Amino acid sequence: VAIKCLFSELARDAEQVQRFQREARAAGAVASAHVAEVFETGVLSDGAPFLVMELLEGQTLASALAAVPAFPVGRAASIARQVASGLSAAHGAGVVHRDLKPENVFLVVREGGRERVKVQDFGVSKFRSLDLDDGLTRTGTAIGTPAYMSPEQSGGANDVDHRTDVWALGVLLHRMLAGELPFTAENYARLLLRIGRLLLQ
């Protein structure tokens, strides 16, 4: 297993603790071979929360793309299919990831060189069930990684649903096949503006 915990100084930040707890709760609610499994959660003696999760051996998709900018169609399709399977299970459990990106996709190396994909880090996920959503995010606040945000998400909408993950998966697939992102800009604000303009088309 792998044990993940917050530094004690971060444990005094209520928002950081909420995000950490959200990750554990979301991952625990999803049953899929393509989502990193969380076995247990708890609090250390210094007040820092921790979670016990499966130990993954391999590399993130971000690391793989840093070595080879673009993938062959077959590999890209296999990774995208497995990510889609993990997202489908999450959406079926009422969880929207909202931060799908190469850093949150882990490639586990299996015998024969085959890759098993694991979606991880549900720290900014959204629960569609109102009794599970802790109100961490607010309308007007963009949550996620800009280049992978849907137009609605980049505009700060708090009611995004599973379709925002489908958008991010499309961006991910474009990145794997083309070796570049579909939307770029010289700074954060312009990137959000460029993506957000798609809402007006």
ZIQUI-V235572 format. One record per residue. RES is the residue in one small letter. SS is DSSP state (H for helix, E for strand, C for the rest). PHI is phi in radians with two decimals (NA if undefined). PSI is psi in degrees with one decimal (999 if undefined). Layout:
RES/SS/PHI/PSI ; RES/SS/PHI/PSI
//
This chain:
v/C/NA/165.8 ; a/E/-2.08/140.8 ; i/E/-1.95/123.2 ; k/E/-1.99/130.4 ; c/E/-2.51/158.5 ; l/C/-1.44/144.8 ; f/C/-1.07/147.2 ; s/C/-1.00/-34.6 ; e/C/-1.21/-31.6 ; l/H/-1.31/-24.8 ; a/H/-1.16/-13.8 ; r/H/-1.55/-4.1 ; d/C/-1.69/111.2 ; a/H/-1.01/-38.6 ; e/H/-1.19/-39.7 ; q/H/-1.10/-41.3 ; v/H/-1.14/-41.4 ; q/H/-1.08/-42.4 ; r/H/-1.12/-40.8 ; f/H/-1.13/-45.0 ; q/H/-1.16/-35.7 ; r/H/-1.10/-42.0 ; e/H/-1.03/-47.0 ; a/H/-1.12/-43.1 ; r/H/-1.17/-41.4 ; a/H/-1.17/-48.5 ; a/H/-1.09/-36.6 ; g/H/-1.20/-22.7 ; a/H/-1.48/-12.9 ; v/C/-1.86/124.9 ; a/C/-1.85/103.1 ; s/C/-2.75/143.2 ; a/C/-1.21/-10.5 ; h/C/-1.96/21.5 ; v/E/-2.26/130.7 ; a/C/-1.02/127.5 ; e/C/-1.51/137.9 ; v/E/-1.91/126.0 ; f/E/-1.66/-34.8 ; e/E/-2.74/152.8 ; t/E/-2.31/160.2 ; g/E/-3.05/-171.5 ; v/E/-2.29/132.4 ; l/C/-1.32/170.6 ; s/C/-1.08/-25.9 ; d/C/-1.56/7.0 ; g/C/1.62/-4.4 ; a/C/-1.38/129.8 ; p/E/-1.30/153.6 ; f/E/-2.47/161.7 ; l/E/-2.42/147.6 ; v/E/-1.87/121.2 ; m/E/-2.30/169.2 ; e/C/-1.14/143.3 ; l/C/-1.44/122.4 ; l/C/-1.83/130.9 ; e/C/-2.00/122.5 ; g/E/2.68/-132.7 ; q/E/-2.69/161.8 ; t/E/-1.32/160.1 ; l/H/-1.08/-32.3 ; a/H/-1.07/-42.9 ; s/H/-1.14/-41.3 ; a/H/-1.11/-39.6 ; l/H/-1.27/-25.0 ; a/H/-1.21/-29.5 ; a/H/-1.47/-37.2 ; v/C/-2.35/103.5 ; p/C/-0.91/-37.6 ; a/C/-2.29/148.8 ; f/C/-1.82/155.8 ; p/C/-1.07/154.4 ; v/H/-0.97/-43.7 ; g/H/-1.06/-44.4 ; r/H/-1.18/-43.5 ; a/H/-1.08/-42.0 ; a/H/-1.15/-40.4 ; s/H/-1.11/-44.1 ; i/H/-1.13/-45.7 ; a/H/-1.10/-39.5 ; r/H/-1.09/-42.5 ; q/H/-1.23/-37.7 ; v/H/-1.08/-43.7 ; a/H/-1.05/-37.6 ; s/H/-1.13/-43.8 ; g/H/-1.12/-42.0 ; l/H/-1.15/-38.1 ; s/H/-1.06/-42.1 ; a/H/-1.13/-41.1 ; a/H/-1.09/-46.8 ; h/H/-1.12/-36.1 ; g/H/-1.13/-26.8 ; a/C/-1.58/4.0 ; g/C/1.44/21.5 ; v/E/-1.99/128.7 ; v/E/-1.89/124.1 ; h/C/-1.16/-54.0 ; r/C/1.27/-0.3 ; d/C/-2.51/43.9 ; l/C/-1.26/124.7 ; k/C/-2.81/167.9 ; p/H/-0.98/-33.1 ; e/H/-1.17/-22.2 ; n/H/-1.81/13.5 ; v/E/-2.06/119.9 ; f/E/-1.89/133.8 ; l/E/-1.81/107.4 ; v/E/-1.55/125.9 ; v/E/-1.45/125.9 ; r/C/-1.93/173.2 ; e/H/-1.02/139.8 ; g/H/1.46/3.8 ; g/H/1.46/2.8 ; r/C/-1.26/148.7 ; e/E/-1.85/132.3 ; r/E/-1.88/124.4 ; v/E/-1.62/136.3 ; k/E/-2.21/122.5 ; v/E/-1.45/134.2 ; q/C/-2.40/176.9 ; d/C/1.06/82.5 ; f/C/-1.71/30.1 ; g/C/-1.09/-25.9 ; v/C/-2.06/23.1 ; s/C/-1.15/163.1 ; k/E/-2.15/135.0 ; f/E/-1.65/124.8 ; r/C/-1.21/-26.8 ; s/C/-1.34/121.4 ; l/C/-1.08/-29.0 ; d/C/-1.32/-10.6 ; l/C/-1.77/-21.7 ; d/C/-1.37/123.4 ; d/C/-1.54/5.9 ; g/C/1.31/19.4 ; l/C/-1.10/-38.3 ; t/C/-1.66/156.3 ; r/C/-2.24/147.8 ; t/C/-1.02/136.0 ; g/C/1.65/-5.2 ; t/C/-1.89/121.6 ; a/C/-1.38/121.8 ; i/C/-2.00/128.2 ; g/C/2.24/-167.5 ; t/C/-1.81/119.8 ; p/H/-0.80/-49.0 ; a/H/-1.10/-21.1 ; y/H/-1.88/4.6 ; m/C/-1.35/144.1 ; s/C/-1.29/162.4 ; p/H/-0.97/-41.5 ; e/H/-1.11/-42.6 ; q/H/-1.19/-40.4 ; s/H/-1.15/-24.2 ; g/C/-1.46/-0.6 ; g/C/1.52/12.9 ; a/C/-1.14/135.4 ; n/C/-1.67/-4.0 ; d/C/-1.85/26.7 ; v/C/-1.14/147.9 ; d/C/-2.09/-159.2 ; h/C/-1.01/-23.0 ; r/H/-1.14/-24.1 ; t/H/-1.19/-31.7 ; d/H/-1.27/-34.8 ; v/H/-1.12/-41.2 ; w/H/-1.03/-49.1 ; a/H/-1.07/-36.3 ; l/H/-1.13/-37.6 ; g/H/-1.11/-41.5 ; v/H/-1.13/-40.9 ; l/H/-1.06/-44.8 ; l/H/-1.14/-40.7 ; h/H/-1.04/-43.9 ; r/H/-1.08/-41.6 ; m/H/-1.19/-35.9 ; l/H/-1.52/-40.5 ; a/H/-1.62/-17.8 ; g/C/1.36/11.3 ; e/C/-2.69/163.0 ; l/C/-1.44/149.4 ; p/C/-1.26/-23.8 ; f/C/-2.26/126.2 ; t/C/-2.39/159.9 ; a/C/-2.82/168.2 ; e/C/-1.35/-15.4 ; n/C/-2.70/170.7 ; y/H/-0.99/-49.2 ; a/H/-1.08/-44.2 ; r/H/-1.16/-33.7 ; l/H/-1.15/-45.2 ; l/H/-1.08/-38.8 ; l/H/-1.14/-42.8 ; r/H/-1.12/-43.3 ; i/H/-1.21/-41.1 ; g/H/-1.10/-28.2 ; r/H/-1.09/-22.2 ; l/H/-1.10/-23.7 ; l/H/-1.15/-24.6 ; l/H/-1.57/-6.2 ; q/C/-1.56/999
//
